[in-house]
Amino acid sequence: MPKRHSEHLSLGDALKEFISENKLQKGIDKVDVRTAWTNLMGNGVNNYTTAVDLVNDTLYVSLSSSVLRQELSLGKSKIIAMLNEELGKDLIKKLVLR
């Protein structure tokens, strides 16, 4: 059984390599973004959130309240900054509320 790497590969590094080799990062990012939205927005917003979808660097959030959509649209740049901080990387460049 040939070994490609040294035997001292940490579990974290092995997981990162597995994710990278199997191109799973985009899927993981999508799940992480949904979790970050839920954590940061709280029940008030989450009760009106019908969908959260990351496409490339744009986050699409569907809301069932036009009043809430208007309120959140005023703070888009702050929401993007908070989500990226929660994610630990600049994943989101644009937020589309619909």
Protein Blocks (a to p, Z undefined) as FASTA:
>chain_A
ZZfbdfkbcfklmmmmmmmmnopmmmmmmmmmmmmmmmmnommlmmmpcbdcdehjaccd
ddfbfklmmmmmmmmmmmmmmmmmmnopafbfbdcdZZ
